Amino acid sequence: MQKATGKQREKLTLKLHSGYDRGLMAAVWILIIFGTCMIASTAVGQTTSNARAVLVTLGKQMVFILISYLAMWGMNRWFTIQRFSSLKWLIIGMYFLLMALCFAFPAVNGSQAWINLRVMTIQPSEFGKPLMILLVASSVWTMRRHPHLKVTYGQYFRIPLLFLLVDVLLLVMQRDFGTMTITVGIYLLCATIPDHRGIRKWQRNTLLAIALVVITVAVLMYSGVLAQILESIPGLHHIGVRIENTVNPYTDIYGDGYQPANALYGIGSSNILGRGFGNSARKYGYLTQADNDYILAVIIEELGIFGLGLLVACYGVIEYKLFGYALKTRDTVNKVILAGTGTYFFLHFLLNVGGVSGLIPMTGIPLLFISSGGSSLLAASVSIGMCQQVISRIRHRELNRRVPEVEFTQIRIGEQAAAGSGYETRKERRDRRWQ
């Protein structure tokens, strides 16, 4: 009876699998806690019109954190590339259904990227980023069973390319160009990792094309030509305005440049060391997205170089861990998942920090684990749970870090894989005891 109770408790535990990286989890939790504190601080700016703004904001954030951790835990316990591959068409269908459903709701800030449920909003496009990583990984897993098969680049990445084409089309219709940039960037990085003779030429050409596009866009942007071109195209006028604000943030501080200019004013008023937690002046109506897109400006204004340093340190740990394990593993599928997730987090950090600081056009991309919003937190948590499962498997199979047998058998890799790795399965151990 006691053994059954112990097993029951073992199944109900909310801990991640043994072998997960504690440093990675520590960095994630520091960012989540720090982000929650800063979201509460920005909510103080709304108390002039709503006395309960801070309590309501904190309540929502706690719910988002709880749901996100459960999703992280579920992904850590459930995920294998085999399981995903068997369900990928169902997941893709559900994703596109949610993306199409966004058009039934009114636009928010000019973008139809949200499903409004009154009590909360959902942004389905956030989940397209980890889904893209998994689709490329699934293609690698499928093709590595046929290493001598002659395939073209289009055949190798057929499903990810089709998904990318439809997703980009929907994102353009939603006018969510920031998410589109990140999704394309994730695909391009992940697609350069597999080594197959049929795709090497395309991989080299892709890297060259990326370099040429980045250089061309930078030259056209800072010369002012790109802004003029985009402003003349219907539906892209706002992008041209954001590019103008990047070149000179103070051209229209009472119009389209109001928020970018106030973000820089807030950063400049920090005096390096910051004005103190809760003492931001810009959150009182000057920054309408103080808890989301422009939360970095409030962080620097209040905490100065210390707040920015904490962010850089935690993101640095996350990137170091993800790319470090990607370099250590010999499994290409694991490399794609870890490096793809690292790229996902890096692009979010780059576009948000670059946009707030005025170095690149603002794209409306949130700062993961810091900005308010349940969709981005949930998608990022799912990615971390998936990566922790992969890291645990790498440690067990490749880095020879033995852990308790009971914990190891919980990893969802099947009884056959557990036996092949040199560890006893539960059935084998039970049979040996009765011999």
N, C-alpha and C positions, 0 to 999 in steps of 0.2 A: 504493500500500500504506500509505503514511504517512497519507494523507487518510482512508482507511478506519479506521485505528487511531484517528485523532483523533476521528472521528465516533463510534466505539464508546465511547471514553472520555467523550465529551460526553453520551452517553445514560446512562452509568453513574454520572454525578456525583450526589452526594447534596446538592448545594446547592439552595436554593430559587431560583425564577425571579428573574431580574434585575428590579429595580423594586420589590422587597419593601421594607418599612419596617424599617430597621436599628434605630431607636429602640425600636420595638415588640418586635423580637426580643431586644434587649438586656435590656429589662425582664422578659421571659418567662424568659430564661436566668438572670438574677440571682435571680429568685424560685425557680426550680428548684434552683439550687446552694445557695441559702440554706436552702430547705426540706429538702434532703438533709442538710445539716449539722445542722439542728435535729432531724430524725428520728433521726440517729445519736446526738445528745445524749439524746433521750428514751429510746432503747434502752438506755442505760447503767443506767436504772432497773430493767431486767429482768435485769441481770447477777447479781443476788443469787440468782436461781434458774436462770439459764442463762448460763454464762460466754461463750458464743459469740453472744450475742444481737446485739451490735453488728455483727459480721461478717455474720451471716445477714441482718439488716435492710438493711445497705448493699448486699449482693449482690442482694437482691430489688429494691431501689430502682433500682439501676443497670440491671437488666433492664427494669423499667418505663419508665425514661427512654429506653432504646434503642428499645423497641417504640413508644413514644409519638412519638419523633422520626421514625421511619420512617413512621408513620401521618400525621404532619404533612406530611412530604415528599411522600408519595403523594397526599394531598388537594390539596396545592399544585400538583402536576403534572397531576393527573387531573381535578380538579373543573371542571365548568361546570354551570350550571343546566339546560341542555338534557340533559346526560347524566343528571343526577339525576332529572329529570322522567320520563325514559324507564325508569328503574329503581325509581321510588319505591314501587310496589306490592310489589315483591320485598323492598325494604328494610323496609317497614312490616311485612310478613309475618314476616320474620326477627326483627324487634324484638319483636313480640307473642309469638312462639314462645318467645323467651328469657325474656320477662316471665312467661309461664305456667309455664315450667320451674322458676322460683324456688319454686313451691309444692311441688315434690317434695323440697325440702331443709328441714332444721329451721330454725326462726326464730333470729335472732341479735339479742339485746337487744330481743326482742319484735317484730321486724320480719322478714317473709319476703321480703327484697329481694335475696338473694344466691344465687348458684350456687356451691357449694363443690366445688372440684376438688382438694382436699387440699393440693396445692402452692401454690394461690392461690385467691382467691374473685373472682367477677365480679358486679358490680352493674349489670344491664342498664338500669335506669331512668336511669342517668347519660347514656346515649346518646340518651334521648328528648328531652333539652334541645336539642342541636344539630339533631336531626331535626325538632323543631317549627319551628325557624327556617327550615330548608330547605323545609318543606312550605308555610309562608306565602309564602316567596319564589317557590316553584314556582307557587302560585296567582296571584300577581301577574304572573309571566312569561306564564302562560296567558291571563289576562284582558286584558293590555295589547295583545294582538293584535286585540282587539275593543273599542276604546275607546268606541264609540257603542252597544254592546250594553246593553240595559236589564236589569240583574240586581239581585237583592236581596242583603242582607248574607249570608244563608245560602247563596245560590248562589255568591257570590264566594269565600267561605272554606269551601266544602262539605267538602273533604278535611281541612283542618286542624281543623275543628270535630269531624268524626267521629273523627279520631285523638285529639283532646283528650278527648272523651267516654269512649272506651274506655280511654285511658291513665289518666285520673283514677279510673275504676272499679277498675282493677287496682292503682293506687297506694293507694287506700283499703283494698282487701283486703290489701295488703302492710303496711299501717299505716306508710307512708312519706309523712307529711304535709309534710315539709320539701321533698322533691322535687316533690310535687304543687304546692306554693305557687310554686316557681320556674318550673315548666312553664307554669302558668296565667299567671304574670306575664310570661313571655316572649311567650306568644301575645297577650295584651292589648296589649302595647307594639307588637309587630310589626303587629298588625291596625289600629293607628291611623295607620300611615305611608302606605299607598296613598291616592291621591286619585281617587275615582270617585263620580259623582253618585248612584249607587244605594246607597252605603254611608255617606255623610257623616253622616246623621242618627243611624245606629247608632253611629258612632264617637264623636259628641258625647255620646250617652246612656251609652256605655260608660265614658268618662272621668268623667262625673258619678257613675255607680254605684260606680266604684272609690273615689272620694273619700268617698262616704257610707259605704261598707263599712269603710274604714280608720278613719274617725272613730268609727263605732259600735263596732267591735271594741276600739279603744283605750279608749273610755269604759267599756265593759263589763268589760274586762280589769282596769283599775286600780281599778275599784269593787268587784271581787271577785265580781261576779255571774256572769261568764263561767266562772270556775273552778268555781263551785257547779253550774252547769248541766252542764258537761262531765263532772264527777265522777259525776253521777247517770246518765250514759249508758254502757251496757256497751261496752267496747272503747275508750272515750275518757277513761278515768279518768287515764291517765298524762299526757294533755295538760293536764287540769285541775291536776294536781300541778305541772307545769312552769310553768304560769301563776302558781300560788301562790308558787313559788320566785322568779319574776320580781318579784312585788310585795314579797316579803320573803324574801331568800335564806337567812336564818338561822332559819327556823321549825323546820326538822328537819335539823340539820347531821349527825346520825348515821344518818339514814334516806334519804328520797328527795332531800333537799337536800345530800347529802354532796359530790358532785362540783361543783355550782355554788358552794357555799361555799368549797371548797378552791381552786377557780379564782380566786376573789376574794382569798383569803388569799395565794395565790402572786403575784397582781398587786400586792397591797398591800405585800408584803415586798420588792419590787424596789427601793424607795427611789429611784424615778425613774431612776437610772442603771443599775440592774440589779445582780445579785449576781455576774456574770461568767459567761462561756460554760461550760456544763457543771455549774454550781453550783446548779441547781434542786433544792429539797428535795421539791417536790410530785410529781415524777415517780416517786418511790420508793413506789408503791402508793397514793398519795392520789388521783391522777387515773388511772383505768383506761383512759381514752381520751387519754392525754397525747400520743400521736403522731398523733392524728387530730382528733377534734372539739375537743379542748381544747389543741391545740398552741400556740395564741396565748397562753394563760396561761403556758406554759413560756417562750415567747419573751420576753414582757415581764418575767417573773421573772428571767431570766438576763441579758437585754440592755437592759432598761428602755425608755426613750423612744427609744433609737437603733434597737432592733429594730423597734418599732412604726413609727417614722418611715420605715425602709427599706421596710416593707410598704406603707404609705400612698403613698410616693413612686412605687414600681413600679406599684401598681394605678392610681395617678393617671395615669401615663404611658400605660398600656394603655387606660384609658377615654378619655383625651384623644385618642389616635391613632384609636381606633375611631369615636368619635362625630365627630371632626374630619373624617375621610374621608367619613363618612355625610352630613355637611352639604355637603361639596365636590362630591360626585357628583350628576349629574342623573339617573342611572339608579335607578329606584325599587327594582328587584330588589337592586342593590348596597346601597342604603340599608337595606333590610330585613335583609340578612345582617349588615352591620356594626353597626347599631344593636341588632339582636337579640342578637348576641354580646356587645356591651357591656353590655346588660341582664342577660344570663346571668352574666357575671363580677361585675357590681355586686351582684346579688341574693345570690350566694354570699358575697361579702365582707360585705354588710350583715347577713345572717342569722347568719353565724358570729361576727363581731365583736360584734354585738348580743347574741347568746346567751351568749357567754363572759363578757361584761361585765355581764350581768344586766339589760340594758335591755329585751330582748324574750325571750320563751320560747326555750329551747334546742330546736333542730329536728334536730340531728344532721347538719347540712350541713357538709361539709369546706371548708377554706380552699384554694382551687384553687392548684396548683403548690407548695403548702407541706405540706399534710397528706399522710400516707402513704395508699397505696391506688392501685392501677393503673387502675381504672375511671375515676375522676374525672380523673386525669392524662391518660389516653388521650383521653377525650371533650373535654377542654379543648384538647389539642394538635391534635386534628382540627379544632376550631373555629378555632384560630389559623392552621393551614395553609390552610383555606378562605378566611379573611379576607385573608391575605397574597396569595393568588391574585387576589382581588377588588381589593386595593390596587394590585397590579402592573398589572392591566388598567385601572384608573382612571388611573394615571400615564401609561400608554402612550396611551390614547385621549382622555383629557380634560384632563390637565395638561401635555401636550406635552413629556414628558421622554423624549428619544430615547435608546435603549440599543442596544448592538450587535445587528445584524440576526440573527445566529445565535441569540442568546438569545431575541429576540422571537419568532422562528418556533417556539420550543419551547412557547410558551404555547398551551394547548389551546383555541383559539377557532376553529380551522378556517382553511383556506387562503383562503376567500372573505373572512373578516373581516380577515385580515392584509393582503390586497391592497386592500380598501376603506379601510383606515386610512392608506394612503400609503406603506407599507413594501413592499419587494419580497419575494416569496416565494422559496424556494430555487430552484424551477424557473425563475421569471422571471429571476433573477440568473444562473443557469447558461446560459439561452438567450441573454441579452444578451452574455455573454462570448464566445460562439461566433459571434456575428454579425460 
